[in-house]
Amino acid sequence: MIIFGVAFLALCTLTGIFVGELLGKAIGVPANVGGVGIAMVLLILIGSYLKKRGLFNPESEQGIKFWSAVYIPIVVAMAAQQNVYGALSGGPMAILAGVAAVALAFMLVPVLDRIGRKKLEADPTLPADPAKPLTSSARG
C-alpha cells in the first residue's frame, strides 16, 4: 500500500531529525546537524535492505516516489537558505569557503566532461548525443 511508503518516509525523517538534534547537542551547536541527510541515508539503506528481502513492494515504493518529488526539493531549498544565512553571519571565512567550493565545482566541469567523452569513445554502442535514442541498427 502507498501509505506504508509514506509512513516509512516519515519514520526515516523523524529518526534523522532526532539524531541530528542529538548530534548538534553533542558537539555544542544549538541546531540540527545533518538531520535531513541522515534521514535520506536511512531511507536509502533501509529501503534497499527491505527491497532485497522482498518486504518492500512496488505500491509502497510509490508513496516514497510521490513525496520525494515534492518533499526533497523543498528541504534542499530550506537547507540552502540556512546555509546562506549561516555563511553571512559566520564572517568572511565562511563566505570564502563557500566561494572556494563553488569555484572548485566550476573547475571540475571540464574534467568531468572529458571523462564522459572518453567513455563515449570507448563504447561505440552509446549514442554520441545522449538526448537522441538509439536506433535498432546502432544497437547491434
C-alpha positions, 0 to 999 in steps of 0.5 A, spaced: 500 500 500 502 507 498 501 509 505 506 504 508 511 508 503 509 514 506 509 512 513 516 509 512 518 516 509 516 519 515 519 514 520 526 515 516 525 523 517 523 523 524 529 518 526 534 523 522 531 529 525 532 526 532 539 524 531 541 530 528 538 534 534 542 529 538 548 530 534 548 538 534 547 537 542 553 533 542 558 537 539 555 544 542 551 547 536 544 549 538 541 546 531 540 540 527 546 537 524 545 533 518 538 531 520 535 531 513 541 527 510 541 522 515 534 521 514 535 520 506 541 515 508 536 511 512 531 511 507 536 509 502 539 503 506 533 501 509 529 501 503 534 497 499 535 492 505 527 491 505 527 491 497 532 485 497 528 481 502 522 482 498 518 486 504 518 492 500 513 492 494 512 496 488 505 500 491 509 502 497 515 504 493 510 509 490 508 513 496 516 514 497 516 516 489 510 521 490 513 525 496 520 525 494 518 529 488 515 534 492 518 533 499 526 533 497 526 539 493 523 543 498 528 541 504 534 542 499 531 549 498 530 550 506 537 547 507 540 552 502 537 558 505 540 556 512 546 555 509 546 562 506 544 565 512 549 561 516 555 563 511 553 571 512 553 571 519 559 566 520 564 572 517 568 572 511 571 565 512 565 562 511 563 566 505 570 564 502 569 557 503 563 557 500 566 561 494 572 556 494 567 550 493 563 553 488 569 555 484 572 548 485 565 545 482 566 550 476 573 547 475 571 540 475 566 541 469 571 540 464 574 534 467 568 531 468 566 532 461 572 529 458 571 523 462 564 522 459 567 523 452 572 518 453 567 513 455 563 515 449 569 513 445 570 507 448 563 504 447 561 505 440 554 502 442 552 509 446 549 514 442 554 520 441 548 525 443 545 522 449 538 526 448 537 522 441 535 514 442 538 509 439 536 506 433 535 498 432 541 498 427 546 502 432 544 497 437 547 491 434 
